Amino acid sequence: MFRTSDIVLITVMMAAAAFTYKTKHDAEASYKELRTIERQAQLEKDSIDILKADWSLLTQPARLQRLTETYKEELGLEPVEAPRIAEFSDLPERPLTIEGIVTDMAGADGGPDQTTTGAVRP
């Protein structure tokens, strides 16, 4: 009847068929998951495009000017006059050297004074 080698070969063939089926099933599941993720990514890209278009419509200067005129009294809006804008002389003087900037940054942090290499100065 059946020899031992026949039984071994039939078992190996069944194992190979089971392995092939499992591999195919796993590949199809991964492909389905990939397609789902790609659809979601495309939906997000489309949403971003729509939001960008909506933003450009909402920030049009003509629309903003119309809204400004409509709600001027309710919001207390008024044009900015030249004297309200700061002059360069009103700005504090800043150090122009790397050491001065690092010193100011270390002093503002309240930590030890460090150079750009990270070594602590005495």
C-alpha positions as CSV (number, residue, x, y, z in Angstrom):
1,M,0.0,0.0,0.0
2,F,1.5,3.2,1.2
3,R,5.1,3.3,1.9
4,T,6.7,5.6,4.5
5,S,8.1,7.8,1.8
6,D,4.7,8.3,0.3
7,I,3.3,9.4,3.6
8,V,6.2,11.8,4.2
9,L,5.8,13.3,0.7
10,I,2.0,13.7,1.1
11,T,2.6,15.4,4.5
12,V,5.2,17.7,3.0
13,M,2.9,18.6,0.1
14,M,0.0,19.4,2.4
15,A,2.3,21.5,4.6
16,A,3.5,23.4,1.4
17,A,-0.1,23.9,0.3
18,A,-1.0,25.2,3.8
19,F,2.0,27.5,3.8
20,T,1.1,28.8,0.4
21,Y,-2.5,29.5,1.4
22,K,-1.4,31.3,4.6
23,T,1.1,33.4,2.7
24,K,-1.5,34.3,0.1
25,H,-4.1,35.2,2.7
26,D,-1.6,37.4,4.6
27,A,-0.5,39.1,1.4
28,E,-4.2,39.9,0.5
29,A,-4.8,41.2,4.0
30,S,-1.7,43.5,3.8
31,Y,-2.8,44.7,0.4
32,K,-6.3,45.5,1.7
33,E,-4.8,47.4,4.6
34,L,-2.5,49.3,2.3
35,R,-5.4,50.3,0.0
36,T,-7.3,51.5,3.1
37,I,-4.4,53.6,4.2
38,E,-3.9,55.0,0.7
39,R,-7.6,56.0,0.6
40,Q,-7.3,57.7,3.9
41,A,-4.2,59.6,2.8
42,Q,-5.9,60.8,-0.3
43,L,-8.9,61.9,1.7
44,E,-6.6,63.9,4.0
45,K,-4.8,65.5,1.0
46,D,-8.2,66.4,-0.5
47,S,-9.3,67.9,2.8
48,I,-6.0,69.9,3.0
49,D,-6.6,71.3,-0.5
50,I,-10.2,72.3,0.4
51,L,-9.0,73.9,3.6
52,K,-6.3,75.9,1.8
53,A,-8.9,77.1,-0.8
54,D,-11.2,78.0,2.1
55,W,-8.4,79.9,3.8
56,S,-7.5,81.8,0.7
57,L,-11.2,82.9,0.3
58,L,-11.5,83.9,4.0
59,T,-8.3,86.0,3.9
60,Q,-9.0,88.0,0.8
61,P,-8.2,91.6,1.4
62,A,-11.5,92.9,-0.1
63,R,-13.5,90.6,2.2
64,L,-11.5,91.6,5.3
65,Q,-11.9,95.3,4.4
66,R,-15.7,94.8,4.1
67,L,-15.8,93.0,7.5
68,T,-13.7,95.7,9.1
69,E,-16.1,98.4,7.9
70,T,-19.1,96.4,9.0
71,Y,-17.9,95.7,12.5
72,K,-15.8,98.8,13.1
73,E,-17.9,100.2,15.9
74,E,-18.6,96.8,17.6
75,L,-15.0,95.9,17.8
76,G,-13.6,99.3,18.4
77,L,-11.3,99.2,15.3
78,E,-9.5,102.2,14.1
79,P,-6.6,102.8,11.7
80,V,-3.1,102.7,13.1
81,E,-1.4,106.1,13.0
82,A,2.3,106.7,12.4
83,P,3.1,107.9,15.9
84,R,1.9,104.5,17.3
85,I,4.6,102.7,15.4
86,A,8.0,102.4,17.2
87,E,11.1,104.1,15.9
88,F,14.4,102.3,15.6
89,S,15.7,104.5,18.4
90,D,13.0,103.2,20.7
91,L,14.4,99.6,20.4
92,P,16.9,98.5,23.0
93,E,20.5,98.2,21.8
94,R,21.5,94.6,21.2
95,P,25.0,93.1,21.2
96,L,26.3,92.3,17.8
97,T,28.9,89.7,18.9
98,I,28.4,86.0,19.5
99,E,29.9,86.3,23.0
100,G,27.5,89.1,23.9
101,I,24.5,87.2,22.6
102,V,25.5,84.1,24.5
103,T,26.2,86.1,27.6
104,D,22.7,87.8,27.4
105,M,21.1,84.4,26.8
106,A,22.8,82.8,29.8
107,G,22.0,85.8,31.9
108,A,18.3,85.7,30.9
109,D,18.1,82.0,31.7
110,G,19.6,82.5,35.1
111,G,22.0,79.7,34.5
112,P,25.8,79.6,34.4
113,D,27.6,81.6,31.7
114,Q,28.5,79.2,28.9
115,T,30.4,79.7,25.7
116,T,29.2,78.4,22.3
117,T,31.2,75.1,22.9
118,G,29.2,74.4,26.1
119,A,32.1,74.9,28.5
120,V,31.4,76.8,31.7
121,R,33.3,79.9,32.2
122,P,34.7,80.6,35.7
